Amino acid sequence: MADGPLAGFRVLDLTQAVSGPFCTMMLGDLGADVIKVEAPTGDTARLITKPGRNKVGAYFLMFNRNKRGIVIDVRKDRGRDLIRRLAARSDALVENNRPGVADRLGIGYADIRKINPRIVYCAIHGFGPNGPLANAPAYDPVIQGFTGMATVQGGPTGNPTAVKMVIADKASGFTAAIGVVAALHAARSRGVGQYLRVPMVEAMFNLLANDTMVGYAFMPPDEFKHQTPKNGSLDPFRTKDGYVAIAPYSDEQWQRLLTAIGHPEWWEVENRRERLRTCLRGIAKLFPERESAYWLKKIEEADCPGGPVHSYDTLLNDPEVIANESFTVWEHPQAGQVRTVNPGMRFSETPAKFWRRPPGLGEHTEEVLRELGLPRNEIEELRADKVIN
C-alpha cells in the first residue's frame, strides 16, 4: 500500500521507452497511483527481452514499478474517449510522444484542459518549442551529442564518447518528475493546472553545463574559454588488483593523503599546477605496486574522500550496500526473483518505496475501468471491438 508523500494523487502515464516511464516510476515511488496506458502491442521497452526470463525482459521491469497497467488502443475513437475520461479524474498526465502526436489524437493539453482545468499536463520532448528542431524525434544518443555531453566525455583523445547509460533520458525523467511535483503543489494552492514541457536538451544542459561551461560564463568568452577544465573529476587509479577512486580537493586532504602513502614531498613543488601534476603522476605510478585494499586503508587513515571502484559483481556484495538495503529482491509471477534498485530518497514519515510490482500488459484494464464507472457490458463491448485488451 502506498503511504508516500504523493499518496492520493493519480497520474495518467501515456509514456514509453525510458524518459517518461522513469518520471512516472519516481512519482509512483512517492506514492502516486500511476496508471500506465499501453498500446495493444505494449510499451516498446517490453520488446527488449534480453536479459529476460520466460519472455519477461528486465528492461521493462526496471522502469515500471509502482504502476497499474491498462491497454487502450488510442488509434480508435472510443480509445481516445477513454483517455479523456481517465484524464478527467487524474491530477497529472505525462506523455513523451513526438511533438504534435497527442494533439492530432485529440488528447493534447488543449483538449484535456477543457475537461480538467486543474490537471498538470507534462510533455517530454527532444527539443524546445521554438527553432528548426522543435518537432524533431530524439533519443538518448542524439541528445548526448547535441548537448556536448559526448564531447565532454571525450577524454585525452578528444573523440566524442557517449556515456554508457541512457543519461539524457534519465535526466529528462528526473526533471519532469520534479516539475510535476511542483506543478501539483501549485494546482493545489492556486486551483489551476498547467502545461509543462520538458525538452530533453534543456534537462541535459541543466545537468551538464553548470560546471563544464565555466570558461564560457563571462561575456565575451574568448578571454576565458581556454580555462574550462578538460575534466572535472579524477579518473580512477589502477592498483595491483583493480582500481580505486580518490577525490582530495582541498589542500589539507592532499597533504594528509600524501603523508599516508609516504610521499609528502610531492606537495612541496612551488607551482600549484605542476604540484598537482606531480601528485597525479606519482600516484599513477605508485598505486599499481599494492592491492586496492592496502590503498583504501591508507585513504581511510588520511580521512580523504575515496573508495573502491566496483563492477556489479562486487557492488552488490559490498557491506555498505548490504547494510543500507539499497536493492530490493521481489517475486515476479513469470520471471521469478527479480532485483531492483530502491528509490534514491529516504523520508522519515512518508517513505518512498517499492510497493507495487511492474504490471503485466493490460493487467489492470478492467479494474481501472470499473473504478471509472464503466459497467461490465460496456467493458466487454470495448474488448470485443479491440479498444481494450
C-alpha positions in Angstrom: 0.0 0.0 0.0 1.2 3.5 -0.9 2.0 5.8 2.0 4.5 8.1 0.3 4.1 11.9 0.1 2.1 11.7 -3.2 -0.4 9.2 -1.9 -3.9 10.3 -3.0 -2.7 11.7 -6.3 -3.4 10.0 -9.6 -1.1 10.2 -12.6 -2.1 9.1 -16.1 1.0 7.7 -17.8 1.0 7.8 -21.6 4.7 7.2 -21.9 7.0 4.5 -23.2 10.7 3.7 -23.5 12.7 5.4 -20.7 12.3 9.2 -20.1 8.6 9.1 -19.4 8.5 5.8 -17.6 11.4 6.9 -15.4 9.5 10.0 -14.5 6.3 8.2 -13.7 8.1 5.5 -11.8 9.5 8.1 -9.5 6.1 9.6 -9.0 4.9 6.1 -8.1 7.8 5.6 -5.7 6.5 8.7 -3.9 3.0 7.1 -3.6 1.1 8.3 -6.6 -1.4 6.0 -8.2 0.2 5.7 -11.6 -2.0 4.3 -14.4 0.2 3.2 -17.3 -1.6 3.1 -20.6 -0.1 0.9 -23.3 -1.0 0.1 -26.9 -2.1 -3.4 -27.6 1.5 -4.2 -28.6 2.8 -2.8 -25.3 5.5 -0.3 -24.4 8.5 -0.5 -26.7 10.6 -1.5 -23.7 8.6 -4.8 -23.5 10.2 -5.7 -26.8 13.7 -5.8 -25.2 13.6 -9.3 -23.8 17.3 -9.9 -23.3 18.2 -10.3 -20.5 14.9 -11.9 -19.6 13.2 -15.0 -18.3 10.0 -16.6 -19.6 9.6 -13.8 -22.1 9.7 -11.1 -19.4 12.5 -8.6 -20.1 14.5 -6.9 -17.3 14.5 -3.6 -19.1 10.7 -3.0 -18.8 10.7 -4.2 -15.1 13.5 -1.7 -14.2 11.4 1.4 -15.2 7.9 0.5 -14.4 7.4 -0.5 -10.8 4.7 1.1 -8.7 2.2 1.3 -11.6 -1.1 -0.2 -12.7 -1.2 -1.2 -16.3 -4.0 -1.0 -18.8 -4.3 -1.4 -22.6 -6.1 1.1 -24.7 -5.9 1.5 -28.5 -5.7 5.3 -28.9 -6.0 4.9 -32.6 -9.7 4.2 -32.1 -12.2 6.9 -31.3 -13.5 5.1 -28.3 -10.0 4.6 -27.1 -9.3 8.3 -27.2 -12.5 8.9 -25.4 -11.4 6.6 -22.6 -8.2 8.6 -22.3 -10.1 11.8 -21.9 -12.4 10.2 -19.3 -9.4 8.9 -17.3 -7.7 12.3 -17.6 -10.8 14.0 -16.1 -10.2 12.0 -12.9 -6.4 12.4 -12.8 -4.2 15.0 -11.2 -1.4 14.8 -13.8 -0.8 13.3 -17.2 2.6 12.5 -18.6 3.4 11.8 -22.3 6.6 11.6 -24.3 5.3 11.2 -27.8 6.8 13.1 -30.7 5.5 16.7 -30.6 2.1 17.0 -32.2 1.1 13.4 -31.9 -1.1 13.9 -28.8 -2.7 17.0 -30.3 -3.6 15.1 -33.5 -5.1 12.3 -31.4 -7.3 14.8 -29.5 -5.6 14.2 -26.2 -3.2 17.1 -26.2 -3.2 19.7 -23.4 -5.8 21.9 -25.1 -8.2 19.0 -25.3 -7.6 17.7 -21.8 -7.7 21.1 -20.1 -11.3 21.6 -21.3 -12.4 18.7 -19.3 -10.0 19.1 -16.4 -8.6 22.6 -15.9 -6.7 21.5 -12.7 -4.7 18.9 -14.5 -0.9 19.1 -14.7 0.0 18.0 -18.2 3.7 17.1 -18.7 5.1 16.5 -22.2 8.7 15.3 -22.6 10.2 16.2 -26.0 13.6 16.2 -27.5 14.0 19.9 -28.1 12.4 23.2 -27.1 9.2 24.6 -28.6 10.9 27.0 -31.0 13.6 26.6 -33.6 14.1 24.2 -36.5 14.3 21.0 -34.3 11.1 21.8 -32.3 9.2 18.8 -33.8 12.2 16.5 -34.4 12.4 13.0 -33.0 15.2 12.4 -30.5 16.7 9.5 -28.5 19.4 9.5 -25.9 22.5 9.3 -28.2 21.2 12.3 -30.2 20.8 14.4 -27.1 24.2 13.4 -25.7 25.7 14.5 -29.0 23.8 17.7 -29.4 24.3 19.0 -25.8 28.1 18.4 -25.7 27.9 15.5 -23.2 29.7 13.2 -25.7 32.4 15.8 -26.2 32.9 16.4 -22.5 33.4 12.6 -22.1 36.0 12.5 -24.9 39.0 12.3 -22.6 42.6 12.7 -23.8 41.8 11.6 -27.3 39.2 14.3 -27.8 36.9 11.8 -29.6 33.3 12.3 -28.6 32.2 9.3 -26.4 28.7 8.5 -25.2 28.1 7.9 -21.6 27.3 4.2 -21.4 23.8 4.6 -20.0 20.7 6.5 -21.0 21.7 9.6 -19.1 19.7 12.1 -21.2 16.5 10.0 -20.8 17.0 9.8 -17.1 18.0 13.5 -16.7 14.7 14.3 -18.5 12.7 11.9 -16.3 14.2 13.5 -13.2 13.5 17.0 -14.4 9.9 16.1 -15.4 9.2 14.4 -12.0 10.4 17.5 -10.1 8.3 19.7 -12.4 5.2 17.6 -12.0 5.5 17.6 -8.2 6.0 21.4 -8.2 3.0 21.9 -10.6 0.8 19.6 -8.4 1.6 21.8 -5.4 0.8 24.9 -7.4 -2.5 23.4 -8.6 -3.5 22.5 -5.1 -2.6 26.0 -3.8 -3.9 28.0 -6.7 -6.7 25.9 -8.1 -5.5 25.7 -11.7 -3.3 23.2 -13.5 -0.8 24.0 -16.2 1.2 22.7 -19.2 4.8 21.6 -18.5 7.1 20.9 -21.4 10.4 19.3 -20.6 12.9 19.5 -23.5 15.5 16.7 -23.2 18.2 19.1 -24.4 17.5 21.6 -21.6 17.3 18.9 -19.0 20.7 17.8 -20.1 22.1 21.3 -20.2 20.9 21.7 -16.6 22.8 18.6 -15.6 25.9 19.1 -17.8 26.6 22.8 -18.2 26.9 24.3 -14.8 30.5 23.1 -14.2 31.7 22.2 -17.7 31.0 25.6 -19.3 32.6 27.8 -16.6 35.0 29.1 -19.2 32.0 30.4 -21.2 30.3 32.1 -18.3 31.8 35.5 -18.7 31.0 37.5 -21.8 32.6 37.7 -24.3 34.1 34.2 -23.7 37.3 34.5 -25.9 39.4 35.5 -22.9 38.2 32.7 -20.6 37.1 29.7 -22.6 40.5 28.1 -22.6 40.3 28.0 -18.8 37.4 25.5 -18.9 38.6 22.3 -17.2 39.1 19.4 -19.5 37.8 17.0 -16.9 36.1 18.0 -13.7 36.7 14.7 -12.0 39.7 12.4 -11.3 39.7 9.1 -13.2 40.1 6.0 -11.0 43.7 4.9 -10.4 44.9 1.4 -11.2 46.1 -0.8 -8.4 47.7 -4.2 -8.4 44.4 -6.0 -8.4 41.9 -3.4 -9.6 41.1 0.4 -9.2 40.4 2.9 -6.5 38.9 6.4 -6.7 40.2 9.4 -4.8 38.9 13.0 -4.6 41.3 15.1 -2.4 40.1 18.5 -3.5 41.3 20.6 -0.5 45.0 21.3 0.2 44.6 19.6 3.6 43.1 16.5 2.1 46.0 16.3 -0.4 48.6 16.7 2.3 47.0 14.1 4.6 46.8 11.6 1.7 50.4 12.2 0.5 51.6 11.7 4.1 49.6 8.5 4.4 51.1 7.0 1.2 54.6 8.0 2.2 55.3 10.9 -0.2 54.6 14.3 1.5 57.5 15.8 -0.6 55.2 15.8 -3.7 53.3 18.7 -2.2 56.5 20.8 -1.9 56.6 21.7 -5.6 56.1 25.5 -5.7 53.9 25.9 -8.7 50.4 24.6 -7.8 49.5 23.3 -11.3 52.8 21.5 -11.5 52.4 20.3 -7.9 49.1 18.6 -8.8 50.6 17.0 -11.9 53.5 15.7 -9.8 51.0 14.2 -7.3 48.8 12.6 -10.0 51.8 11.2 -11.9 53.3 9.8 -8.7 50.1 8.2 -7.6 49.5 6.6 -11.0 53.0 5.1 -10.8 52.8 4.1 -7.1 49.3 2.5 -6.7 49.9 -0.4 -9.1 52.6 -1.7 -6.6 50.0 -2.7 -4.0 46.4 -4.1 -3.8 43.3 -2.0 -3.6 42.7 -3.0 0.0 46.1 -1.6 1.1 45.5 1.8 -0.6 41.9 2.0 0.6 43.2 1.6 4.2 45.7 4.5 3.6 42.9 6.6 2.1 40.8 6.0 5.2 43.7 6.8 7.5 44.1 10.1 5.7 40.4 10.9 6.1 40.4 11.6 2.4 37.4 11.1 0.1 37.9 7.9 -1.8 36.6 4.4 -2.2 36.6 1.2 -4.3 35.7 1.1 -8.0 33.0 -1.5 -8.4 31.6 -3.7 -11.1 28.1 -5.0 -10.3 29.7 -8.3 -9.4 31.4 -6.6 -6.4 28.9 -3.8 -5.8 26.0 -6.0 -4.8 28.1 -7.7 -2.2 29.6 -4.5 -0.7 28.9 -4.3 3.1 27.8 -0.7 2.6 25.2 -1.7 0.1 24.0 -4.6 2.1 23.8 -2.7 5.4 21.6 0.0 3.7 19.5 -2.4 1.8 20.0 -0.4 -1.4 18.4 -3.0 -3.6 15.1 -5.0 -3.2 14.5 -8.6 -4.4 10.9 -9.3 -5.2 8.9 -12.2 -6.8 7.5 -11.9 -10.3 4.8 -14.3 -11.3 6.5 -15.4 -14.5 10.1 -14.3 -14.1 10.7 -15.4 -10.5 13.0 -13.5 -8.3 14.0 -10.0 -9.6 16.4 -7.5 -8.1 15.8 -3.7 -8.5 17.3 -0.6 -7.1 15.4 1.3 -4.4 14.3 4.9 -4.7 17.1 7.3 -4.1 15.5 9.2 -1.2 14.6 8.4 2.4 11.7 10.1 4.1 11.3 9.8 7.9 7.4 9.8 7.8 6.2 9.2 4.2 8.5 6.6 2.8 9.3 6.2 -0.9 9.4 2.5 -1.6 8.7 -0.4 -3.9 5.1 -1.1 -3.2 3.7 -2.4 -6.5 5.4 -4.7 -9.0 5.6 -3.7 -12.6 2.3 -4.6 -14.4 1.7 -7.3 -17.0 0.4 -6.0 -20.3 -3.1 -4.8 -19.6 -3.2 -6.4 -16.2 -5.4 -3.8 -14.5 -7.5 -2.7 -17.5 -10.8 -4.0 -16.1 -10.0 -2.9 -12.6 -9.3 0.7 -13.6 -12.3 1.0 -16.0 -14.6 -0.3 -13.3 -13.3 2.4 -11.0 -14.1 4.9 -13.8 -17.7 3.7 -13.6 -18.0 1.6 -16.8 -20.5 -1.2 -16.5 -19.3 -4.7 -17.2 -21.3 -4.9 -20.5 -19.6 -1.8 -21.8 -16.2 -3.2 -20.9 -17.0 -6.4 -22.7 -18.1 -4.4 -25.8 -14.9 -2.4 -25.8 -12.9 -5.6 -25.5 -14.9 -7.2 -28.4 -14.1 -4.1 -30.5 -10.4 -4.4 -29.5 -10.3 -1.0 -28.0 -9.0 -2.6 -24.8 -7.4 -5.9 -24.2 
